[in-house]
Amino acid sequence: MKRLLLILSAFEIGVLVTVLTAALTYFASQAGAELVSEILFWPNTLMQSLVPLHNIGTAAHPLYEGTALNIAAFFVSFPLAVLVYGTVTYIFLRRRQRYHGIQATPTI
């Protein structure tokens, strides 16, 4: 039961951090801080970098067009962020629980 509660807590924190970073990314992008927005929502930056782009311009003046794969990469970046943030949170909470469990035992 404790483990399930720990997993659910880590998942909820992962969702919360994902939503917060997505919102901060949106506001940073609207303010013109593109680099900050790319760093804040790094899962989307990672997924978009894996999608090939097609040059519809010339070699001298390239113009890259997004495809449906870019949209799919955008939507996949959200579960990726929840997975990473949730896993990091679970590891942190588990180690904290073990550390405090060891400290709580009485010594003779």
N, CA, C and O atoms as CSV, one atom per row, in Angstrom:
chain,resi,resn,atom,element,x,y,z
A,1,MET,N,N,0.830,-1.196,0.000
A,1,MET,CA,C,0.000,0.000,0.000
A,1,MET,C,C,0.868,1.252,0.000
A,1,MET,O,O,0.564,2.222,-0.694
A,2,LYS,N,N,1.963,1.231,0.787
A,2,LYS,CA,C,2.836,2.396,0.825
A,2,LYS,C,C,3.479,2.644,-0.535
A,2,LYS,O,O,3.640,3.784,-0.972
A,3,ARG,N,N,3.842,1.539,-1.193
A,3,ARG,CA,C,4.499,1.678,-2.491
A,3,ARG,C,C,3.544,2.278,-3.527
A,3,ARG,O,O,3.941,3.134,-4.317
A,4,LEU,N,N,2.296,1.834,-3.521
A,4,LEU,CA,C,1.304,2.375,-4.445
A,4,LEU,C,C,1.085,3.860,-4.195
A,4,LEU,O,O,0.979,4.645,-5.137
A,5,LEU,N,N,1.019,4.238,-2.944
A,5,LEU,CA,C,0.867,5.647,-2.591
A,5,LEU,C,C,2.071,6.463,-3.057
A,5,LEU,O,O,1.924,7.593,-3.524
A,6,LEU,N,N,3.254,5.883,-2.926
A,6,LEU,CA,C,4.477,6.545,-3.367
A,6,LEU,C,C,4.483,6.728,-4.891
A,6,LEU,O,O,4.868,7.783,-5.394
A,7,ILE,N,N,4.052,5.693,-5.617
A,7,ILE,CA,C,3.989,5.767,-7.081
A,7,ILE,C,C,2.966,6.810,-7.521
A,7,ILE,O,O,3.234,7.600,-8.426
A,8,LEU,N,N,1.805,6.814,-6.887
A,8,LEU,CA,C,0.774,7.801,-7.244
A,8,LEU,C,C,1.226,9.218,-6.933
A,8,LEU,O,O,0.955,10.139,-7.703
A,9,SER,N,N,1.910,9.399,-5.813
A,9,SER,CA,C,2.425,10.724,-5.467
A,9,SER,C,C,3.456,11.185,-6.483
A,9,SER,O,O,3.447,12.342,-6.902
A,10,ALA,N,N,4.346,10.281,-6.879
A,10,ALA,CA,C,5.366,10.626,-7.866
A,10,ALA,C,C,4.726,10.959,-9.211
A,10,ALA,O,O,5.163,11.886,-9.893
A,11,PHE,N,N,3.689,10.206,-9.595
A,11,PHE,CA,C,2.985,10.484,-10.848
A,11,PHE,C,C,2.315,11.853,-10.811
A,11,PHE,O,O,2.398,12.615,-11.774
A,12,GLU,N,N,1.657,12.161,-9.706
A,12,GLU,CA,C,0.988,13.459,-9.579
A,12,GLU,C,C,1.986,14.610,-9.637
A,12,GLU,O,O,1.725,15.631,-10.274
A,13,ILE,N,N,3.121,14.447,-8.975
A,13,ILE,CA,C,4.143,15.487,-9.023
A,13,ILE,C,C,4.709,15.612,-10.432
A,13,ILE,O,O,4.996,16.719,-10.889
A,14,GLY,N,N,4.873,14.478,-11.127
A,14,GLY,CA,C,5.329,14.512,-12.512
A,14,GLY,C,C,4.368,15.269,-13.420
A,14,GLY,O,O,4.795,16.049,-14.271
A,15,VAL,N,N,3.071,15.038,-13.237
A,15,VAL,CA,C,2.062,15.760,-14.019
A,15,VAL,C,C,2.102,17.248,-13.688
A,15,VAL,O,O,2.039,18.087,-14.586
A,16,LEU,N,N,2.204,17.574,-12.408
A,16,LEU,CA,C,2.234,18.973,-11.986
A,16,LEU,C,C,3.443,19.706,-12.554
A,16,LEU,O,O,3.313,20.823,-13.055
A,17,VAL,N,N,4.616,19.084,-12.480
A,17,VAL,CA,C,5.828,19.725,-13.011
A,17,VAL,C,C,5.723,19.881,-14.526
A,17,VAL,O,O,6.154,20.895,-15.076
A,18,THR,N,N,5.153,18.887,-15.202
A,18,THR,CA,C,4.981,18.976,-16.654
A,18,THR,C,C,4.053,20.127,-17.029
A,18,THR,O,O,4.351,20.894,-17.945
A,19,VAL,N,N,2.945,20.248,-16.332
A,19,VAL,CA,C,1.995,21.332,-16.618
A,19,VAL,C,C,2.633,22.688,-16.336
A,19,VAL,O,O,2.476,23.628,-17.115
A,20,LEU,N,N,3.353,22.784,-15.223
A,20,LEU,CA,C,4.003,24.054,-14.886
A,20,LEU,C,C,5.073,24.439,-15.910
A,20,LEU,O,O,5.139,25.594,-16.330
A,21,THR,N,N,5.900,23.489,-16.309
A,21,THR,CA,C,6.934,23.825,-17.289
A,21,THR,C,C,6.323,24.138,-18.653
A,21,THR,O,O,6.847,24.982,-19.380
A,22,ALA,N,N,5.231,23.477,-19.010
A,22,ALA,CA,C,4.569,23.793,-20.276
A,22,ALA,C,C,3.983,25.201,-20.247
A,22,ALA,O,O,4.082,25.935,-21.230
A,23,ALA,N,N,3.374,25.579,-19.125
A,23,ALA,CA,C,2.817,26.926,-18.998
A,23,ALA,C,C,3.920,27.978,-19.011
A,23,ALA,O,O,3.800,28.998,-19.690
A,24,LEU,N,N,4.991,27.732,-18.263
A,24,LEU,CA,C,6.115,28.673,-18.262
A,24,LEU,C,C,6.759,28.774,-19.640
A,24,LEU,O,O,7.212,29.846,-20.041
A,25,THR,N,N,6.797,27.668,-20.356
A,25,THR,CA,C,7.336,27.674,-21.715
A,25,THR,C,C,6.490,28.560,-22.625
A,25,THR,O,O,7.019,29.333,-23.423
A,26,TYR,N,N,5.184,28.440,-22.497
A,26,TYR,CA,C,4.291,29.248,-23.316
A,26,TYR,C,C,4.509,30.737,-23.047
A,26,TYR,O,O,4.627,31.533,-23.979
A,27,PHE,N,N,4.560,31.103,-21.773
A,27,PHE,CA,C,4.733,32.519,-21.441
A,27,PHE,C,C,6.121,33.027,-21.826
A,27,PHE,O,O,6.258,34.176,-22.246
A,28,ALA,N,N,7.136,32.205,-21.694
A,28,ALA,CA,C,8.484,32.603,-22.120
A,28,ALA,C,C,8.538,32.786,-23.624
A,28,ALA,O,O,9.192,33.706,-24.117
A,29,SER,N,N,7.858,31.921,-24.355
A,29,SER,CA,C,7.816,32.041,-25.813
A,29,SER,C,C,7.079,33.311,-26.236
A,29,SER,O,O,7.496,33.988,-27.176
A,30,GLN,N,N,5.996,33.632,-25.550
A,30,GLN,CA,C,5.245,34.850,-25.867
A,30,GLN,C,C,6.051,36.106,-25.548
A,30,GLN,O,O,5.873,37.141,-26.191
A,31,ALA,N,N,6.934,36.015,-24.558
A,31,ALA,CA,C,7.772,37.152,-24.183
A,31,ALA,C,C,8.995,37.294,-25.090
A,31,ALA,O,O,9.742,38.267,-24.985
A,32,GLY,N,N,9.193,36.319,-25.981
A,32,GLY,CA,C,10.313,36.391,-26.908
A,32,GLY,C,C,11.555,35.655,-26.446
A,32,GLY,O,O,12.590,35.724,-27.109
A,33,ALA,N,N,11.478,34.965,-25.347
A,33,ALA,CA,C,12.629,34.216,-24.831
A,33,ALA,C,C,12.571,32.779,-25.364
A,33,ALA,O,O,12.230,31.845,-24.637
A,34,GLU,N,N,12.909,32.627,-26.638
A,34,GLU,CA,C,12.807,31.319,-27.284
A,34,GLU,C,C,13.753,30.292,-26.668
A,34,GLU,O,O,13.372,29.136,-26.484
A,35,LEU,N,N,14.976,30.699,-26.351
A,35,LEU,CA,C,15.946,29.765,-25.775
A,35,LEU,C,C,15.477,29.278,-24.401
A,35,LEU,O,O,15.608,28.098,-24.075
A,36,VAL,N,N,14.938,30.184,-23.612
A,36,VAL,CA,C,14.424,29.801,-22.292
A,36,VAL,C,C,13.271,28.817,-22.441
A,36,VAL,O,O,13.177,27.849,-21.685
A,37,SER,N,N,12.399,29.056,-23.405
A,37,SER,CA,C,11.270,28.155,-23.596
A,37,SER,C,C,11.733,26.789,-24.096
A,37,SER,O,O,11.148,25.772,-23.722
A,38,GLU,N,N,12.761,26.745,-24.924
A,38,GLU,CA,C,13.284,25.459,-25.388
A,38,GLU,C,C,13.938,24.686,-24.250
A,38,GLU,O,O,13.840,23.460,-24.194
A,39,ILE,N,N,14.594,25.387,-23.357
A,39,ILE,CA,C,15.249,24.725,-22.221
A,39,ILE,C,C,14.206,24.257,-21.205
A,39,ILE,O,O,14.315,23.154,-20.669
A,40,LEU,N,N,13.207,25.082,-20.940
A,40,LEU,CA,C,12.191,24.716,-19.952
A,40,LEU,C,C,11.418,23.465,-20.357
A,40,LEU,O,O,11.193,22.578,-19.534
A,41,PHE,N,N,11.018,23.396,-21.603
A,41,PHE,CA,C,10.275,22.215,-22.047
A,41,PHE,C,C,11.160,21.387,-22.951
A,41,PHE,O,O,10.889,21.207,-24.138
A,42,TRP,N,N,12.225,20.890,-22.354
A,42,TRP,CA,C,13.233,20.129,-23.082
A,42,TRP,C,C,12.696,18.854,-23.722
A,42,TRP,O,O,13.249,18.447,-24.744
A,43,PRO,N,N,11.649,18.181,-23.195
A,43,PRO,CA,C,11.163,16.985,-23.889
A,43,PRO,C,C,10.666,17.290,-25.306
A,43,PRO,O,O,10.872,16.496,-26.223
A,44,ASN,N,N,10.014,18.436,-25.479
A,44,ASN,CA,C,9.555,18.801,-26.815
A,44,ASN,C,C,10.736,19.119,-27.720
A,44,ASN,O,O,10.741,18.738,-28.890
A,45,THR,N,N,11.733,19.810,-27.191
A,45,THR,CA,C,12.929,20.109,-27.977
A,45,THR,C,C,13.606,18.817,-28.406
A,45,THR,O,O,14.047,18.695,-29.549
A,46,LEU,N,N,13.690,17.856,-27.499
A,46,LEU,CA,C,14.300,16.565,-27.822
A,46,LEU,C,C,13.510,15.841,-28.902
A,46,LEU,O,O,14.087,15.373,-29.884
A,47,MET,N,N,12.210,15.745,-28.732
A,47,MET,CA,C,11.384,15.022,-29.706
A,47,MET,C,C,11.386,15.708,-31.070
A,47,MET,O,O,11.422,15.034,-32.099
A,48,GLN,N,N,11.346,17.041,-31.090
A,48,GLN,CA,C,11.360,17.756,-32.373
A,48,GLN,C,C,12.698,17.583,-33.092
A,48,GLN,O,O,12.747,17.570,-34.322
A,49,SER,N,N,13.783,17.448,-32.323
A,49,SER,CA,C,15.091,17.269,-32.958
A,49,SER,C,C,15.219,15.892,-33.596
A,49,SER,O,O,16.070,15.693,-34.463
A,50,LEU,N,N,14.395,14.945,-33.184
A,50,LEU,CA,C,14.431,13.604,-33.768
A,50,LEU,C,C,13.611,13.492,-35.054
A,50,LEU,O,O,13.743,12.513,-35.789
A,51,VAL,N,N,12.776,14.477,-35.325
A,51,VAL,CA,C,11.911,14.451,-36.512
A,51,VAL,C,C,12.638,15.112,-37.681
A,51,VAL,O,O,13.112,16.241,-37.555
A,52,PRO,N,N,12.730,14.412,-38.824
A,52,PRO,CA,C,13.393,15.031,-39.979
A,52,PRO,C,C,12.513,16.121,-40.603
A,52,PRO,O,O,11.290,15.994,-40.656
A,53,LEU,N,N,13.155,17.183,-41.068
A,53,LEU,CA,C,12.438,18.275,-41.727
A,53,LEU,C,C,12.757,18.266,-43.211
A,53,LEU,O,O,13.829,17.819,-43.619
A,54,HIS,N,N,11.832,18.756,-44.013
A,54,HIS,CA,C,12.010,18.781,-45.452
A,54,HIS,C,C,12.230,20.212,-45.920
A,54,HIS,O,O,11.453,21.110,-45.595
A,55,ASN,N,N,13.292,20.411,-46.683
A,55,ASN,CA,C,13.606,21.734,-47.219
A,55,ASN,C,C,12.750,21.975,-48.454
A,55,ASN,O,O,12.878,21.269,-49.454
A,56,ILE,N,N,11.874,22.978,-48.380
A,56,ILE,CA,C,11.052,23.323,-49.539
A,56,ILE,C,C,11.564,24.591,-50.209
A,56,ILE,O,O,10.964,25.088,-51.162
A,57,GLY,N,N,12.673,25.104,-49.703
A,57,GLY,CA,C,13.300,26.279,-50.298
A,57,GLY,C,C,14.466,25.865,-51.181
A,57,GLY,O,O,14.552,24.720,-51.623
A,58,THR,N,N,15.346,26.796,-51.426
A,58,THR,CA,C,16.538,26.508,-52.217
A,58,THR,C,C,17.697,26.174,-51.276
A,58,THR,O,O,17.593,26.305,-50.056
A,59,ALA,N,N,18.805,25.738,-51.882
A,59,ALA,CA,C,19.976,25.428,-51.070
A,59,ALA,C,C,20.545,26.704,-50.448
A,59,ALA,O,O,21.075,26.672,-49.338
A,60,ALA,N,N,20.439,27.811,-51.153
A,60,ALA,CA,C,20.962,29.079,-50.648
A,60,ALA,C,C,20.048,29.672,-49.574
A,60,ALA,O,O,20.524,30.286,-48.620
A,61,HIS,N,N,18.744,29.488,-49.730
A,61,HIS,CA,C,17.757,30.014,-48.784
A,61,HIS,C,C,16.824,28.880,-48.349
A,61,HIS,O,O,15.725,28.736,-48.884
A,62,PRO,N,N,17.264,28.082,-47.386
A,62,PRO,CA,C,16.430,26.941,-46.982
A,62,PRO,C,C,15.176,27.385,-46.231
A,62,PRO,O,O,15.191,28.362,-45.481
A,63,LEU,N,N,14.122,26.663,-46.446
A,63,LEU,CA,C,12.857,26.880,-45.756
A,63,LEU,C,C,12.335,25.498,-45.373
A,63,LEU,O,O,11.987,24.693,-46.237
A,64,TYR,N,N,12.286,25.238,-44.088
A,64,TYR,CA,C,11.900,23.917,-43.615
A,64,TYR,C,C,10.437,23.904,-43.208
A,64,TYR,O,O,9.951,24.808,-42.529
A,65,GLU,N,N,9.754,22.862,-43.637
A,65,GLU,CA,C,8.326,22.728,-43.380
A,65,GLU,C,C,8.085,21.597,-42.394
A,65,GLU,O,O,8.676,20.524,-42.508
A,66,GLY,N,N,7.233,21.840,-41.446
A,66,GLY,CA,C,6.867,20.800,-40.491
A,66,GLY,C,C,5.879,19.830,-41.105
A,66,GLY,O,O,5.189,20.152,-42.073
A,67,THR,N,N,5.819,18.647,-40.536
A,67,THR,CA,C,4.900,17.620,-41.021
A,67,THR,C,C,4.019,17.152,-39.864
A,67,THR,O,O,4.074,17.690,-38.759
A,68,ALA,N,N,3.224,16.158,-40.145
A,68,ALA,CA,C,2.385,15.584,-39.096
A,68,ALA,C,C,3.232,14.931,-38.012
A,68,ALA,O,O,2.791,14.787,-36.872
A,69,LEU,N,N,4.447,14.537,-38.371
A,69,LEU,CA,C,5.344,13.963,-37.367
A,69,LEU,C,C,5.722,14.983,-36.296
A,69,LEU,O,O,5.940,14.621,-35.141
A,70,ASN,N,N,5.797,16.249,-36.676
A,70,ASN,CA,C,6.088,17.284,-35.689
A,70,ASN,C,C,4.950,17.425,-34.684
A,70,ASN,O,O,5.189,17.652,-33.498
A,71,ILE,N,N,3.734,17.294,-35.149
A,71,ILE,CA,C,2.579,17.354,-34.250
A,71,ILE,C,C,2.580,16.151,-33.313
A,71,ILE,O,O,2.321,16.283,-32.117
A,72,ALA,N,N,2.875,14.971,-33.872
A,72,ALA,CA,C,2.950,13.767,-33.038
A,72,ALA,C,C,4.070,13.892,-32.011
A,72,ALA,O,O,3.900,13.495,-30.858
A,73,ALA,N,N,5.211,14.440,-32.418
A,73,ALA,CA,C,6.334,14.620,-31.485
A,73,ALA,C,C,5.949,15.578,-30.362
A,73,ALA,O,O,6.355,15.387,-29.215
A,74,PHE,N,N,5.170,16.604,-30.686
A,74,PHE,CA,C,4.707,17.545,-29.656
A,74,PHE,C,C,3.859,16.830,-28.615
A,74,PHE,O,O,4.053,17.024,-27.415
A,75,PHE,N,N,2.919,16.004,-29.069
A,75,PHE,CA,C,2.033,15.321,-28.129
A,75,PHE,C,C,2.759,14.215,-27.353
A,75,PHE,O,O,2.397,13.930,-26.211
A,76,VAL,N,N,3.764,13.597,-27.948
A,76,VAL,CA,C,4.531,12.562,-27.258
A,76,VAL,C,C,5.434,13.180,-26.188
A,76,VAL,O,O,5.801,12.508,-25.225
A,77,SER,N,N,5.788,14.442,-26.350
A,77,SER,CA,C,6.681,15.077,-25.378
A,77,SER,C,C,6.030,15.222,-23.999
A,77,SER,O,O,6.738,15.266,-22.993
A,78,PHE,N,N,4.712,15.295,-23.931
A,78,PHE,CA,C,4.039,15.417,-22.640
A,78,PHE,C,C,4.144,14.138,-21.809
A,78,PHE,O,O,4.549,14.208,-20.649
A,79,PRO,N,N,3.792,12.962,-22.365
A,79,PRO,CA,C,3.990,11.739,-21.566
A,79,PRO,C,C,5.461,11.482,-21.240
A,79,PRO,O,O,5.776,10.942,-20.179
A,80,LEU,N,N,6.355,11.864,-22.143
A,80,LEU,CA,C,7.788,11.711,-21.863
A,80,LEU,C,C,8.184,12.544,-20.650
A,80,LEU,O,O,8.916,12.071,-19.779
A,81,ALA,N,N,7.705,13.773,-20.594
A,81,ALA,CA,C,8.020,14.645,-19.457
A,81,ALA,C,C,7.445,14.083,-18.163
A,81,ALA,O,O,8.124,14.081,-17.136
A,82,VAL,N,N,6.206,13.607,-18.197
A,82,VAL,CA,C,5.594,13.027,-16.997
A,82,VAL,C,C,6.387,11.800,-16.553
A,82,VAL,O,O,6.608,11.601,-15.358
A,83,LEU,N,N,6.815,10.980,-17.512
A,83,LEU,CA,C,7.583,9.786,-17.177
A,83,LEU,C,C,8.922,10.145,-16.524
A,83,LEU,O,O,9.296,9.565,-15.504
A,84,VAL,N,N,9.629,11.088,-17.107
A,84,VAL,CA,C,10.940,11.462,-16.562
A,84,VAL,C,C,10.792,12.146,-15.208
A,84,VAL,O,O,11.465,11.768,-14.249
A,85,TYR,N,N,9.922,13.143,-15.119
A,85,TYR,CA,C,9.747,13.854,-13.851
A,85,TYR,C,C,9.193,12.935,-12.764
A,85,TYR,O,O,9.601,13.028,-11.606
A,86,GLY,N,N,8.275,12.059,-13.128
A,86,GLY,CA,C,7.716,11.113,-12.162
A,86,GLY,C,C,8.746,10.116,-11.673
A,86,GLY,O,O,8.773,9.781,-10.489
A,87,THR,N,N,9.603,9.635,-12.579
A,87,THR,CA,C,10.648,8.693,-12.192
A,87,THR,C,C,11.660,9.343,-11.263
A,87,THR,O,O,12.065,8.750,-10.263
A,88,VAL,N,N,12.068,10.565,-11.594
A,88,VAL,CA,C,13.008,11.281,-10.725
A,88,VAL,C,C,12.377,11.528,-9.357
A,88,VAL,O,O,13.040,11.384,-8.330
A,89,THR,N,N,11.116,11.893,-9.342
A,89,THR,CA,C,10.428,12.127,-8.072
A,89,THR,C,C,10.308,10.841,-7.266
A,89,THR,O,O,10.501,10.852,-6.050
A,90,TYR,N,N,9.989,9.723,-7.936
A,90,TYR,CA,C,9.875,8.449,-7.239
A,90,TYR,C,C,11.206,8.053,-6.605
A,90,TYR,O,O,11.245,7.626,-5.451
A,91,ILE,N,N,12.299,8.195,-7.360
A,91,ILE,CA,C,13.622,7.861,-6.822
A,91,ILE,C,C,13.944,8.750,-5.622
A,91,ILE,O,O,14.450,8.272,-4.607
A,92,PHE,N,N,13.652,10.034,-5.741
A,92,PHE,CA,C,13.903,10.959,-4.629
A,92,PHE,C,C,13.088,10.585,-3.399
A,92,PHE,O,O,13.626,10.521,-2.294
A,93,LEU,N,N,11.793,10.336,-3.584
A,93,LEU,CA,C,10.933,10.006,-2.448
A,93,LEU,C,C,11.309,8.668,-1.824
A,93,LEU,O,O,11.263,8.512,-0.604
A,94,ARG,N,N,11.678,7.711,-2.656
A,94,ARG,CA,C,12.064,6.383,-2.156
A,94,ARG,C,C,13.341,6.467,-1.325
A,94,ARG,O,O,13.429,5.877,-0.248
A,95,ARG,N,N,14.322,7.201,-1.829
A,95,ARG,CA,C,15.568,7.355,-1.074
A,95,ARG,C,C,15.327,8.131,0.219
A,95,ARG,O,O,15.900,7.807,1.260
A,96,ARG,N,N,14.497,9.133,0.149
A,96,ARG,CA,C,14.175,9.918,1.352
A,96,ARG,C,C,13.476,9.044,2.382
A,96,ARG,O,O,13.755,9.125,3.578
A,97,GLN,N,N,12.561,8.206,1.898
A,97,GLN,CA,C,11.834,7.304,2.794
A,97,GLN,C,C,12.791,6.306,3.445
A,97,GLN,O,O,12.694,6.052,4.645
A,98,ARG,N,N,13.701,5.746,2.677
A,98,ARG,CA,C,14.664,4.796,3.228
A,98,ARG,C,C,15.611,5.473,4.211
A,98,ARG,O,O,15.932,4.912,5.259
A,99,TYR,N,N,16.056,6.674,3.872
A,99,TYR,CA,C,16.977,7.380,4.762
A,99,TYR,C,C,16.320,7.697,6.091
A,99,TYR,O,O,16.913,7.487,7.149
A,100,HIS,N,N,15.110,8.196,6.038
A,100,HIS,CA,C,14.411,8.529,7.278
A,100,HIS,C,C,13.977,7.263,8.024
A,100,HIS,O,O,13.836,7.284,9.247
A,101,GLY,N,N,13.770,6.180,7.308
A,101,GLY,CA,C,13.444,4.910,7.960
A,101,GLY,C,C,14.617,4.379,8.733
A,101,GLY,O,O,14.443,3.820,9.816
A,102,ILE,N,N,15.817,4.542,8.199
A,102,ILE,CA,C,17.031,4.088,8.895
A,102,ILE,C,C,17.288,4.977,10.105
A,102,ILE,O,O,17.669,4.478,11.164
A,103,GLN,N,N,17.091,6.260,9.970
A,103,GLN,CA,C,17.345,7.205,11.059
A,103,GLN,C,C,16.334,7.045,12.196
A,103,GLN,O,O,16.634,7.363,13.346
A,104,ALA,N,N,15.132,6.550,11.870
A,104,ALA,CA,C,14.088,6.457,12.877
A,104,ALA,C,C,14.253,5.242,13.783
A,104,ALA,O,O,13.582,5.166,14.813
A,105,THR,N,N,15.113,4.294,13.443
A,105,THR,CA,C,15.273,3.117,14.280
A,105,THR,C,C,16.051,3.489,15.544
A,105,THR,O,O,17.057,4.195,15.473
A,106,PRO,N,N,15.588,3.018,16.685
A,106,PRO,CA,C,16.283,3.354,17.936
A,106,PRO,C,C,17.604,2.585,18.038
A,106,PRO,O,O,17.702,1.437,17.605
A,107,THR,N,N,18.596,3.226,18.608
A,107,THR,CA,C,19.873,2.569,18.832
A,107,THR,C,C,20.011,2.203,20.295
A,107,THR,O,O,19.489,2.890,21.173
A,108,ILE,N,N,20.706,1.136,20.545
A,108,ILE,CA,C,20.864,0.682,21.927
A,108,ILE,C,C,22.208,1.125,22.446
A,108,ILE,O,O,22.548,0.846,23.596
